[in-house]
Amino acid sequence: MDSFKPLEDWICDVTGAESIGPATPVQSLWSGYGQIVRIPLLKASVPTVIVKQVRPPQVGDQPGRHPRGWDTPVSHRRKLRSYAVESAFYARFADRCDDRCRVARCWGQTSDQDSLTLVLEDLDAAGFPLRLGRLDIDGVARGLAWLASFHGTFLHPADDASDFDGLWPIGTYWHLDTRPDEWRAMPEDDLKRQAAAIDQRLNESSFQTLVHGDAKVANMCFPADDRSAPAMVDFQYVGRGCGMKDVAYFLSSCVDESECQRNESTYLAIYFAALRAAVVRHHGDRFDLDALERQWRQLYPLAWADFVRFLEGWCPGHAKLTGYSRRMVHQALTSAKSPTSSDV
């Protein structure tokens, strides 16, 4: 942890601390691309900060660190871009998120040719100490409330992309254009053949927002009061897209197949009620809420199929390849071949 001593003066400058204490590890970054640590602050307005230090493997480092073996030049470039995107999100967009879609404050960031360092608010100390796995329906509702508020905040017409420079043109870590290796590894099935059509339908939604892009429950920090929405971390894959991508991926991370099947209509009703409220709060009557809900409901199975397409190539035996996800794929394939006039 001595690697943070050269940054001590800078961390003190951006946080107003008199000095810093010894860093303690929180976790390593995916595939050995750096680390996240907690650093205590002395005589500052907050007791601790989280420091995310990105140091990509250099030439000569031990290869093959990806847990599933996807160490390729494409993968490396995607990861480098993802951290630049996260830097841009905290610099330009995070301050638009209110308490209903809470994100960590970024105290400061610095970079050189070999590394990027972000000093972030410690959400544990800010009142979001809980990390949950499987959620009950109340927990799911709280997670969906965060997503709905985030999507409502950044909702925009499809032709209004100028404000989002620096982020992914299309969000999510599994976006088709960024996953050519995984697409080639897929079985030769209808989903592989229709992958581009499904991607196009999602991208051409007339209602676009920013999607978190990795909206799993593991990236949610829940408050201890059991009522409020969580905070969210890890904005490496934020970009434009249909909000259903986040919703489908979130549900895949926190409820099992039978619960998805049994409660699908309830989950979607919760999400769209919260989305409508968020859109009105941020945009007044600018958007046709009925048209928004109608279109995104039709795209829900396509969002599932888009993620399943990635899993089929990346990890064909993955536990998320369930009967429910296969049913969503079947609906999406039918829809992709026969789009309806109510999409627009």
ABEGO torsion letter per residue (X at the ends): XAAAAAAAAAAAAAAGBABBBBBBBABBBBGGAEBBBBBBBBGBABABBBBBBBBBBBBGBBBGABAAGBBBAAAAAAAAAAAAAAAAAAAAAAAABBAABBBBBBAEBBBBAABBBBBBBBAAAAGBABBBBBBBAAAAAAAAAAAAAAAAAABBBAABAAAABGBBABBEAABAAABAAAAAABBBBAAAAAAAAAAAAAAABABBBBBAGBBBAAABBBBAAGABBBBBBGAAABBBEBAAAAAAAAAAAABBAAAAAAAAAAAAAAAAAAAAAAAAAAAEAABBAAAAAAAAAAAAAAAAAAAAAAAAAABAABAABBAAAAAAAAAAAAAAABBBAAAX
